[in-house]
Each structure stands twice: as C-alpha cells, then as structure tokens.
Amino acid sequence: MEIDKLVELRDKLVEKKRELEEEIRVLDEVIKILEELIKERSYVRAIDLHKQKEEHVEKPSKPPTEVEVREKARYPLRTITLVRYRDENICYADVYEDRVVINISPRIEMPTSDRLVKYIIREMEKYLEEDLKAQIEGRIPPAERFYFSIDENQEGHLTRIEFIDHGREDRRRDLLGKIRWAINRFISEKGEL
C-alpha cells in the first residue's frame, strides 16, 4: 500500500513539473515578443533623432555661458579616421561628448542588407539590450540609455551610423573597432571600388 502512495505522489509531481515547464515556455515566448517590440520601438532613424534634438534645444537665457555650451555640443571633440582606401577617407567617426557619428562613403556601396551591416547592428543591439535591462532594474534612467540609428541613401547603401553612448569610452572603443573591421572586410571582399 505504501508503494502505491509513492507512485501516485511521483505521478502528481511529474504532471506538475510538465505544467510548470509549459508555463515557462509560454513566458519565454512572451518575453521574446516583448524584447522584439522594445527593439523595434527603440530604433530611431538618425534624421528623426536629429529633428528630436533640434526640437528640445532650449533658447539660451544667459547668452555667454549657454551659447558656449551649445556650440561645444554642436562640434565634435575629435574626428577619427577608421578606414582609408587609396588615400581617401572611406569611413570616419566624429566623436562628441555624448555620441559618435560614423560617416561611410557611399562610394563603397555597402548595402544595409549585407551580413556585415547586420553584424554591426547586432553588436549595437547588445548594448541596447544591456541598457534596457539596467533601466528595467532601475540602475539607469531612460535618458542615459544607449541608442543607435543607421542611415542609407536611395540605393540602400549604408552612409551613416550614429550611437548615443553618453561618453562611455569602453563602448566606443569596442564599437569603433567592430565597425572598422566590418568596413575593411567588406572592401577586401568586394575588391576594387
């Protein structure tokens, strides 16, 4: 009789485990869908980002100090050549206090659908996801979150990448290195420009 109760208890636990595993599978699917929605809504085209910034610029109340601050943010702190090809800057980065703008010559004709562009986007999405998690956990405010955008010309070729990193040098070095590698790889695979 005792063995019958043990078998019955085991069967109930196995069934309960199956139900919990199914519930976890459903929760994982919902989380995945939510993460995709967050990614889609976090993606902002560079032109839209620029327009938003222009709308939020306040008029200076004290001309000398606030104008100086605005001017400082308008111009890059430094410009870095990422890729040169035949004595021409094919790709360079303008580094600002809070963001980095990478300009890519349309002459290289790098489609935004190319696997190397998708690689760059995946690498930037890692920081986006990291900051979304930090925001959800309350470690950073939404205004300090990582954002990025890419621009293409009418032919669908990559012309610009912008990411707002709030001056995080570790992220800058990582992403600039990966972008440099991807552009160099694309040029070497393509051959002559």
C-alpha positions in Angstrom: 0.0 0.0 0.0 2.8 2.4 0.8 4.4 1.9 -2.7 1.0 2.8 -4.3 1.1 6.2 -2.5 4.7 6.8 -3.5 3.9 6.1 -7.2 0.8 8.3 -7.0 2.9 11.1 -5.5 5.6 10.7 -8.1 3.0 10.9 -10.9 1.5 14.1 -9.5 4.9 15.7 -9.3 5.8 14.7 -12.8 2.5 16.2 -14.1 3.1 19.4 -12.0 6.6 19.6 -13.5 5.2 19.3 -17.0 2.7 22.0 -16.3 5.4 24.3 -15.0 7.7 23.7 -17.9 4.8 24.6 -20.3 4.2 27.8 -18.3 7.9 28.7 -18.5 7.9 28.0 -22.3 4.9 30.4 -22.7 6.6 33.0 -20.6 9.8 32.7 -22.6 7.8 33.3 -25.8 6.1 36.3 -24.4 9.4 37.8 -23.1 10.9 37.2 -26.6 8.0 39.1 -28.3 8.3 41.9 -25.8 12.0 42.2 -26.4 11.4 42.4 -30.2 8.8 45.2 -29.6 11.2 47.1 -27.4 13.9 46.8 -30.1 11.6 48.0 -32.8 10.4 51.0 -30.8 13.9 51.9 -29.6 15.3 52.0 -33.2 15.3 55.6 -34.3 16.5 56.8 -37.7 19.3 59.3 -37.5 17.3 62.0 -39.3 14.4 61.6 -36.8 16.9 61.7 -33.9 18.4 64.9 -35.2 14.9 66.5 -35.5 14.1 65.5 -31.9 17.3 67.0 -30.7 16.5 70.3 -32.5 13.0 70.4 -31.0 14.4 70.0 -27.5 17.1 72.7 -27.7 16.1 75.4 -25.3 16.8 79.1 -26.1 19.6 80.4 -24.1 18.6 82.7 -21.2 22.2 83.7 -20.4 23.9 84.2 -23.8 27.6 83.8 -23.0 27.6 80.6 -21.0 24.7 78.7 -22.6 25.7 79.6 -26.1 29.2 78.3 -25.4 27.8 75.0 -24.1 25.5 74.7 -27.2 28.4 75.4 -29.5 30.6 72.9 -27.8 28.0 70.1 -28.3 27.5 71.1 -31.9 31.1 70.4 -32.9 32.9 67.1 -32.5 35.6 66.8 -29.8 37.7 64.9 -32.3 37.5 63.1 -35.7 38.9 59.6 -36.1 39.7 58.1 -39.5 38.5 54.5 -39.3 39.2 53.3 -42.9 41.4 54.8 -45.6 41.4 53.4 -49.1 43.8 54.8 -51.8 44.4 58.0 -49.8 40.7 58.6 -49.3 38.8 58.6 -46.0 36.2 55.9 -46.7 35.0 55.9 -43.1 35.5 58.3 -40.3 33.9 59.0 -36.9 33.0 62.3 -35.4 33.2 61.9 -31.6 31.0 64.1 -29.4 30.6 64.2 -25.6 27.6 62.0 -25.7 27.5 60.3 -29.1 29.6 59.1 -32.0 28.6 59.7 -35.7 30.3 57.4 -38.2 30.2 58.6 -41.9 30.6 56.0 -44.6 31.4 57.0 -48.2 28.5 55.9 -50.5 31.3 55.1 -52.9 31.9 51.7 -51.3 28.3 50.8 -52.0 27.7 48.7 -48.8 24.1 47.6 -48.8 22.3 47.8 -45.4 21.1 44.2 -46.1 24.7 43.0 -46.2 25.7 40.4 -43.5 28.5 42.8 -42.2 26.0 45.6 -41.6 23.7 43.1 -39.8 26.7 42.2 -37.7 27.3 45.8 -36.7 23.6 46.2 -35.8 23.7 43.0 -33.7 26.7 44.3 -31.8 24.9 47.7 -31.1 21.8 45.8 -30.1 23.8 44.1 -27.3 24.4 47.4 -25.7 20.8 48.5 -26.2 19.6 45.3 -24.5 22.1 45.7 -21.7 20.8 49.2 -21.0 17.2 48.2 -21.3 17.8 45.6 -18.7 19.6 48.2 -16.5 16.7 50.6 -17.0 14.1 47.9 -16.0 16.2 47.1 -12.9 16.3 50.8 -12.0 20.1 51.1 -12.4 19.9 53.8 -15.1 17.3 56.4 -16.1 15.8 56.2 -19.6 17.7 59.3 -20.6 21.0 57.6 -20.1 20.1 54.5 -22.3 22.2 53.6 -25.3 20.5 54.4 -28.7 21.6 53.9 -32.2 20.5 54.6 -35.8 21.7 53.9 -39.3 21.1 55.8 -42.5 21.2 54.7 -46.1 21.0 56.5 -49.4 18.3 56.0 -52.1 20.2 53.0 -53.4 20.0 51.3 -50.0 23.8 51.7 -49.2 25.0 52.5 -45.7 26.0 56.1 -45.3 25.9 56.8 -41.6 25.8 55.2 -38.2 25.1 57.2 -35.0 25.1 55.9 -31.5 24.4 57.8 -28.3 26.6 56.3 -25.6 26.8 59.2 -23.1 30.6 59.2 -23.3 31.2 55.5 -22.4 34.8 55.0 -23.8 34.7 51.3 -23.4 31.7 51.0 -25.7 33.2 53.5 -28.1 36.4 51.6 -28.5 34.5 48.3 -28.9 32.0 49.5 -31.5 34.5 51.6 -33.5 36.8 48.6 -33.7 34.0 46.3 -34.9 32.8 48.9 -37.4 36.4 49.4 -38.7 36.7 45.6 -39.1 33.4 45.2 -40.9 34.1 48.1 -43.4 37.6 46.7 -44.1 36.3 43.2 -44.5 33.6 44.5 -46.9 36.1 46.4 -49.0 38.5 43.4 -49.1 35.8 41.0 -50.2 34.4 43.4 -52.8 37.9 44.0 -54.3 38.2 47.2 -56.4 36.0 50.2 -55.6 
